Amino acid sequence: MNFQEIEAYYWLCVLNFYFGLYLLSAELYFEYF
């Protein structure tokens, strides 16, 4: 694996994490408000 692949994979994981967090908070928000 070269550096570019590692960097791309890292950003994919970061975006995936924040997207999951966003969906979770949206779900909780609609459930309670």
C-alpha positions as CSV (number, residue, x, y, z in Angstrom):
1,M,0.0,0.0,0.0
2,N,1.4,3.4,-0.9
3,F,0.8,6.6,1.0
4,Q,-2.0,7.9,-1.2
5,E,-4.1,4.8,-0.7
6,I,-3.6,5.0,3.1
7,E,-4.6,8.7,3.0
8,A,-7.7,8.0,0.9
9,Y,-8.7,5.1,3.2
10,Y,-8.2,7.3,6.3
11,W,-10.5,10.1,4.9
12,L,-13.1,7.5,3.9
13,C,-13.1,6.2,7.5
14,V,-13.4,9.8,8.9
15,L,-16.2,10.7,6.6
16,N,-18.0,7.5,7.4
17,F,-17.6,8.1,11.1
18,Y,-19.0,11.6,11.0
19,F,-21.9,10.6,8.6
20,G,-22.8,7.8,11.1
21,L,-22.7,10.3,14.0
22,Y,-24.9,12.7,12.0
23,L,-27.5,10.0,11.2
24,L,-27.5,8.9,14.8
25,S,-28.1,12.5,16.2
26,A,-30.7,13.1,13.5
27,E,-32.5,9.9,14.6
28,L,-32.4,10.9,18.2
29,Y,-33.5,14.4,17.5
30,F,-36.6,13.3,15.5
31,E,-37.4,10.7,18.2
32,Y,-37.5,13.2,21.1
33,F,-38.6,16.5,19.5
